[in-house]
Amino acid sequence: MRKSQAVYLNRYLDGLSIQQDQWIDQEIDKLELTVLSKAPKQSTTLASFSGWLKHLLGTSVPAEEEAIRLWNRWKSFFVDSNLDSVTRKRTLLERDKFRCRYCFTYDQSGKSLHEHHVFPKARGGGFTLENLAIACEKCNLGIGNQILFPPDWVVGIRKK
């Protein structure tokens, strides 16, 4: 990284009130989720998911404990939850404080706010609380089929 880039990055991170190591952890987290989004939906068992991991990683197969952690993480983002749509949206509105996670537009009724898939359905994202964020109509339609993490993204929850 060039010195000018490092200065810019540090100013940016200061504005977000996070340390560089926290930011690196968040970026690694996003990268891990992006890789997990490629897992086939048929990976309904740990054995089939581990088979996909072995195929993906070749000789550097993760330990069973790590495979279990990744499988559980994959399920939490990419396998649909069993919440009905009304309960799911109400839970998301309360979690995100009735604000768009992208432009922070507030709507106390929640009627103009939508469930937005961080990992779009077309790219394997599920209807899970971890993969959904509240977005206003403008942001939701503007993002479309892209993978775009909310600016306050911390593994599916709003930063304090």
N, C-alpha and C positions, 0 to 999 in steps of 0.2 A: 504494500500500500504506500502510495506517495505521501509525503508530508502534508501537502495541501488537502488530500483526501482525509487523512487522519484528523486534521484540525476541524474540517467540516463535520466529520462523523462525531467527534467529541462534542462539538457545539449542538448538534442535532440531539445526541443522547442526553446532554445536560437539559435541553428543552423538554425532553420527555421524563426527566427526573429518574433515569436509570443508569446504572453503571455499565461499562463496556462488556464485562463478563456476563452480566444479566442479558444484555442484548445478543451476545454470541449464543448463549443458551437458548434464547427464543428463536434465533435463526436456525439453529440445529434442530430444534423442535419442529419448525415449519418444514424443513427439509425431510425429516423423518416421516412426517405426515404425507408429504408429497410422494415419497417412495411407497408408503403403505397404500396410497390411493390406487396404485397399480395392481394390487393383489386381486386375483379373480374372485368374484362373488361366490363361487362354488367352494371356497375355502371355509366350509362350515365346521370343520373339525380341526383340532390342533395338528393332527397328523397331516392333513392336506395343506394347511397353512405352512407347516414346517417344510413340507416338500417344495412349496413355492419358494420359500426362503433359501433352501439349499440350491435350487435351480438359479435363483437370482444372484446369490453370493458365491457360488462355485465352491471352492475349497475352504473358504473362511466361514464355516457354518457356526452360527452363534450357539452358545450353551443353551441347554433346555430352559433354564430360568429366563434367559433373555428372549428366547422364542415365545415363551408363555406371556411375558410382558408385552411383546410386540403384537401377539395375537389378540390379547385383551384390548390393547390400544386400537387395533384395527377394527375390532367389533364395536368399540365405543364411538367410532367416527363413521364407519361405513356400512354397518348393519342397522337397518331401521329399528327404532325404538317401538315399544308396544303402547306408547301413550296415544290417546285419541287426539285428533288435530286441535280441538278446542282447549284441552288441558295443556297440550304442548305449547300452543301459542301463548296462553296465559302465563305459563311458567317462564317462557322466554321474555315476555314483556316485563314481568316482575324482575327477572335477573338483570335485564338491560335497562331497567328503570324508565321504560316507555320512551327510549331514545334510539334513534338510528345509530348503529355502531360505526357508521362511516362519516356522516356529516353532523351527528349529534342533534338532529332535529327532534324536538320533544312533542309528543301527542298523548295527553293524559288518557284519552279514550282508546288509543291504540288502533283506531279504525284505518288510519292512513299508513300504518306500519305493517310490514310483511315479514314472513320468515324467509331469510336468505340463506342459501347453502354456501358455506365457505368453499367446500369442494362440491361443485355442481353435481346434480343428479346424473347428468350425462357423462360425468367423469368418475362415477362410482360413489359419490357422496350420499350418505344415508340421511333419513329423517331422525337424527339424533340430536340431543341437546348440545353436545360438544361440537357438532358440525353446523349448527344453525346459529345465526345471529339476526337480530332485529335490524331491518333496513327500511328506510322510507321508499316510496315507489320510485322516485327519481334515481336513487342509488342502486336499488335492486335491479331495475331495468338497464341502467347504465353499465353495471358490472357484467351483466349477461352471463355467458358461459365461461368466464375467466375464473381462475383461482386467485382471489384477492382477500388477504387477511385484513380484518379491521385494524385501524391504527392503534387501538388499545388492546390488541390481541395478547392474551396470556392464557394459552391453552383453554380457549372457550369461555373464559370469564373476563369480566371487566376489571382493569387495574384499579386499585384503590387510589 
